[in-house]
Amino acid sequence: MAATILNRLDQGVRAIRRLSDSMLHLGVTLLCVITIVSIYAVVQRLLGMPVSWAIEFNELLQVGLAFLPAAYVLNADKHVRMELLDSVLGQRGRRVARGASGVVGAALAGFLAYSTGTVAKSSVAMGEATVVASLPIYPSKICVTIGFALLALQFAAHAWECVRNLPESAAAPSPADSYL
């Protein structure tokens, strides 16, 4: 019975990894849409036509681009971090530190997901829209909530990997990968 529950939790961690990795594809798609709309805006500007909706639309998409792939970045271990502590700690110390940061990160990101969720809910209820083009703002606020929720799940998955002594989701960085 206990082994079945542990296996289910391990499968959940793998599902969270796959979901986090899929956010990279969504981020690339958003970046492509932002690029296309930007090119359209430049062409419209050159032709002397108004482009205010394109600018507002890109601003709203950039919110999604910033928050949705955050869980992927954490899963791929491509975020900014300090390696000084990693070099001092041994293998077990790094795992404990990673697990502790996973728990704290999951709690903080979960709180932010809840907080931004209440803001998004009120934005939907108000029908909040941009000033010039009247584009709805709530989808970008929902993207922030989803981004924080996925980030909380990814932090929790990292903590679970440390508890279960599972291999890390990303390969350990080598000194050759450092930009300094």
N, C-alpha and C positions, 0 to 999 in steps of 0.2 A: 504494500500500500504506500509506504513512504517513498520507495524507489519510483513508483509511478508518478507521485506528485513531483518529485525532484526532476524526473525526465520531462514532465509537462512544463515545468518552469524553465528547464534548459531549452526546450522547443520554443517557449515564449521569447527567450533571449535571442534565439536565432531569427525568429520572426521580426523582432524589433530591429535587429541588424539589417535585415532585408528591407524593411520599411524605411529605415534611415538612409540606406544606400539608394533607394528609389527617389529620395528627395534631391539627389544630385541631378537626376534626369529632369525633374521638375524645375530645378534652378536653371539648368541649361536652356530649357524651353522658355522660361520667363526671360532669360537674357536675350534669346533670339527674338522674342516678341518686342522687347524693349528696343533692340537694335532696329528692327523693321519700322516700328513707330517713329523712332528718332530720325531715320532716313526720310520717312514720309514728311515729318515736321520740317526738316531742312528743305526738302523740295517745295513744300507749300510756302515756306518763308521766302524762298528764292522767287517764287511766282507771285509773291505779294498777297497771299491769302492768309486768313487767320488760322492759327494752329493751337489755340489755347486748350482744346480738349486733349490733344496729343501730349502736351506737357503735363497736364493733370493726370492723364492715364498712366504715363510713365512713372510719375511720382508714386502713384498707388501700387504699380507693379514692383517698384524697387523695394517697397516694404516687404512684399512676399519674397523677393529675391534675397533680402537680408536675413529673414527669420526662418524660412522653410528649410534651407539646406544646413542649418546649424547642427542638427543631429547627425547628419552625414559627416560633417567636419570633425565632430567629436568621435564618431565611430572610426573614421579613417586616421585619427590621431594627427590631424593636420592643423590643429589650432596652436596658438601661441602658448608656450609654456616655458617654465624655467627648469633647466636640466641640472642645476647645481645640487638640489636636494636628491635627485635621482642618482647622481654620481657618488654621493656620500652613503646612501642607504644600500643595503644589500638587496638580494632578490625578494626576500620575505618582507623587508621594510618597504620596498617599492609597492608590493602587493597590498600591504596594509594601508599605505598612504593613498593608493589608487582607490581602494575600497572606501576609505573615509571620505575622500573627495567625491566619490560617487554618491554616497549617502547625502552629504551636504548639498551637492549639486542637484540631486533629485528633489530634495525638499525645497530648495530655492526656486528651481525651475517650475516645480509643481505649484508653488505659491504664485509665481508670476503668471503661469497659465490660468490659474483661477482668477487672479486679479484682472488680467486682460480679457478673460472670458466675460466677466461682468461688464466691462467697458464695451465689448463687442455687442453684448446682448442689449445694452441700453442704446447703442448706435443703431441697431436694427429696429428697435422699438420707435426711435425718433425719426427714422428714415433719413439719417444724416447723409448729406451730399456735398460735393464740392461747390464752390461759389460760382465759377464761370460756366462750366459745362454740365452741372448738376449730376455728376457721376456719383454713384453710391460709394460711401467711404467704408461701410461695414465689411465688405469682402477683405480689404487689407487688414482690418482689425481682427477678423477671424483668422487670417493667415498668421498673425502674430501669436494668437492663442494656440493654434495648431503647432506652430514652430516651438513654442515653449513646452507644450505637452509632449511632443516627440523628444525634445531635449531631456525632459524629466524621465521619460521611459528609457532613453539611452544611458543616462547617468545611473538609473536603477539597474539596468542590465550590466553595466560595468561593475557595480557593487556586487551583484549576484555572481558574476564571473570570479570575483576575488574570493567570495565566500566558498564557492564550489571548487576553487583552484583550477578553473578552466583556462585554456590558452586565451591570451588577449586577442581582441578583435583585429587589431592592427599589428603589423610587425614592429618589433622594437627598433627605434631609430638608431642609426649608426652615426658615428662622428662625421662620416663623409656626407651625410644628409644635412648637416648643419650649415647655415649660411654665414655664420660668424667665423 
